[in-house]
Amino acid sequence: MILRGGSSKGAYFLLGDLPADVAERDSLLRRIMGSPDARQIDGIGGAHPLTSKVAVVSTADDADADIDYLFLQIGVGDEVVSDRQNCGNLLAGVGPFALERELLSNPGDGEIAVRVRMINTDSIATATFAVRDGEPVYDGSTAISGVPATAAPIALAFEDIAGGSAGALLPTGNVVDAVHGTPCTLIDNGMPVVVMAATDLGVTGYESCAELEANEALRERLEAIRIDAGQLMGLGDVSDTTVPKLTFVAPPQDGGHLCTRTFIPHRCHEAIGVLGAVSVATAALLPGSAATSALAAPAGAVVRLEHPTGFFDAVIDIEHLDDGSIEVPRAGIIRTARKLMDGIVFPRPAE
C-alpha cells in the first residue's frame, strides 16, 4: 500500500510479506523503488528522499505496544537502505495501514488510539485517529504545510524518545559544541540533528532550497560538520548514512517562533521532518543553544517552526530537574495521512 504520511510518501508492507533475510529484503526494496537511479524510473520511488521511504509493519509481540513499525530510508541514487533513524511522517500512516490490513480489532465508529513501537529506536508513540465503520477516516479539514489539500487529523504523542539513536538528549553532554569552528547543538529528541545558526554559516537562513543546494561551498562545509558531528554523537562513521540531519535557523519571518532550513543530509528539505522538528524545537528551548538567539519566545509549549513551504507546530514538554539536568518526557504533533494506492508491485528481477 502507498500512503502519504505527513509531508512524505512511502510504501507500507506487512513484515511477513518481505524476505526475512535483511540482504534479500533490502535488495527487493531497492528494486521496488527503482534504486539506484536518480529518477527511480524503473520503480515506484519519486526521485527524492521524501518519496523513497518504506514502513514495515507487524503486530507487536508484547503488551507495551499494539503495532511494531520499522522505518527504512531507501537511497535514490545509491544502494543505501538505512534503518538508523525513525520517520515521524510515515508514522502517521502506520495506524491506518494496520487497521486496513486487519492487524487491529475492529473499533467500529469513533476514535482509536494505537500504541506503535518504533523499532528503529525502541520507543513508543501513540497515534490517535478517527474511524468509521471500522475503517480509517482519511477525509477531513486539517491542513499541514507541504501538503496541498486537507485531511483527517492524526495526533502523534511521543514518549521518552530522547537519545533513541545517540544515547542521550545531548550526546556530548554540552548544549553547544564547536564543530569545524561552527557553534552547534548536537541533539537527539527522536532524531539526531545538528542545529546551527544560519549566520554562523554565512547565509541568512531565508534562502530557497535551490539557492542553498547550488552553494557548493556551503554543502561541503555542512558535510564536514555532519561527519564530525556523527562521531561526537556516538553514531560512528555517518558518511554513508542519512543521520544526523542538519538544520540551520534564523529569526522568524512569518509569525512563527523560528525559521529553519534542513538538509537530509545532502538535499535541502522543502519542509522539515516530524522528529527532526521535535529535536529542533527542543534545542530552541534549551538556554544557550545554537538556536536560542534566533528564537521568538513562544507563550506556551508550542513551538512553531517556519520552513520553506509553511510551518510545523511541535508541543515540547521540558522538565528542569533539581540536579540541573533536563528531561523531555513528552512531545506531540498533529499530522495527516491518506491512502493513495493498494495493489501489487512488480519489481525488476534480481541481478
ABEGO torsion letter per residue (X at the ends): XBBBBEABBBBBBBAAABBABAAAAAAAAAAAAGOBBAAGAABABAGBAAABBBBBBBBBABAABABBBBBBBBBAABABBBAABBBAAAAAAAAAAAAAAGABBBAEBEBBBBBBBBAAAGBBBBBBBBBBGGBBBABBABBBBGBABBBBBBBBBBBGABGAAAGBABAAGBABBBBGGBBBBBBBBGBBBBBBBAAAAGBAGABBAAAAAABAAAAAAAAAAAAAAAAAAGAEBAAABAOBBBBBBBBBAAGBABBBBBBOAABBBABBBAAAAAAAAAAAABBGBAAAAABBBBABABBBBBBAAEBBBBBBBBBBBAAGBBBBABBBBBBBBBBABBBBBBBBBBX
